[in-house]
Amino acid sequence: MKITDTAINATLSTTTNDAGRYVISNIVPGNYNVSVAKPGFSTFEINGQAVEVGASLVINASLNFRART
């Protein structure tokens, strides 16, 4: 999972745990583009996700399998 601060174009990345959960803590409030990717699957993206002080966000990303052609 990757998040990019739209104001300064700074990117933070993390990987999921064994249960498929991810956490990025202590980020600056603002707007972020969120991207979740795994080889062989479509990329899940949300642009302009607002992050506010003291808020916790849950984003349930859904990745679709891409069949080889």
N, C-alpha and C positions, 0 to 999 in steps of 0.2 A: 504494500500500500504506500502511496506517495501523496503528500499534500504540498501544494505550492501557494505561498502567500502572494496574492495578486498585486499587492501594493509594492513589494520589493523583489518579487520573483525569487524568493528563497524557498528551497525545497527541503522537506524532511521525509525520510523513508523509514519503514519498519516492515517486518515480516510477521505472519500469523503464528500463533502457537499451535500445538497439536489439535486443539479444538476448533481452529479456524478463526480465533479472535485476535484482534490487534488493538494496541493502545499507543497513542502519541499524547504525552502529557506536557503540561506547562507551556502551551503555545500562546503567542501574543494574540489578543483579540483582533479580529479583522475578517476579511473574506478570503477563502481558500478554494482552490481547485483540487478535487479529490480524484485519484485514479487508483483502481485496483486491477492488477493484471496477473495472469498465470499463463505460461506457455500452453498452447493448444486450446485456449478459451478466449472468448471475446473480452475486451477491456470494458470495465464499468467506470463511468466518469460522472462526476457532478461538478459543475462550474459555479463559482460564486457562493459557496456554502458559508454562511455567516457563523462566526464563533464569537461568543460573548463571554465576559468575565463571569467566572463561577459556574458556567454551564458545562454539562456533559452531553455529548452527542452520540447517538447510536445511528450508524449507517449500515443497513443490511444490504451488502453488495450481492448481486446475482450475476454470476458468470455463466455464459452459455458455451457448451462444447462446440468447437469448430471442427467439423469433419474434414478430413483431408480429401482433396480432389485430385 
